[in-house]
Amino acid sequence: MVDIEIYEYNDAGTMVEWYWSDQLKKNWKTWKPKVTDVLLVDLTDKERNGRLVVEIFEGVMNSEHPKKIKEKGIYKIRK
């Protein structure tokens, strides 16, 4: 049994607890999670739940897996 690692997200002063659905894969460098992999703890409001899941997912993806920037012009040429 794997212990669930719970994270916190600040939503306008209210701390919301969340975790990844797959606790084993979250440590793999090659695993890219999906929006459905973010699970919130004890939230019943579906609209707020959906908004927070997307915000948390985008925040994690932007920090952990940033998009590659294509170089243009003279920077595109490699020496």
N, C-alpha and C positions, 0 to 999 in steps of 0.2 A: 504494500500500500504506500502510495506516495503522499506526502504531506502537501496540502494545498497552500501555495504561497499567495497571500492576499495583498493587493496593492490598494493605494488610496488615490482618489482624484478629487481635486478641489473644484466644486461647482458653485461658484458665487458664494463662497464662505461655508458651504456645506460639504463635508467630506463624504464621498461615496466610495464604498469598497467594491473592488472588482477582482477577477482572476481570469487566467487563461483556461479554456476548456480542456486542453491537452497539456498536462503538467510535465510529461516526459519530453515532448518535442520542443517546449519553450526554451530549452537550453541549447538546442541545435543551432549552429550558425546558418545553416541552409534553409531552415524552416521559416517561411513567410506566412504569418497568420492571416486569417480572413476576418471580416467583420463579425461573422457568426461565432468566432472563437472567443470573443470577449463576453464574459458573463458577469452580471451585476448581482450583488448580494442584497436581498431584502428591498427591492424596489417593485412597487405594484403599478405605478402610473406608466402605461405603455408608451405614451408620447414622450415623456421625459426619459424613459428607459431607452427608446430608440435614438433620441438625440445624444444622450450621454455615450452610448456604445459607439456611435460614429465619431464623436469628438475624441474619445480615448483612443480608438483605433488609428485615426489620422495623426494624432500626436505621437503615438509610438512609431508608426511607420515613417513619419518624417524625420524622427531622430535616429532610429535604428537602421532604416533602409532608405536613405535619401536617393532621389532620382539622379541619374547621371546626366551631366550637362554636356551636350555636344559642343565641341570647340568649333569655332568658325574662323575663317580668314587665315592669318599666318600662324595662329595657335593650333590649327588643325594638322599642320605638317609636323611630323615627328622626325627628330634628328637621329 
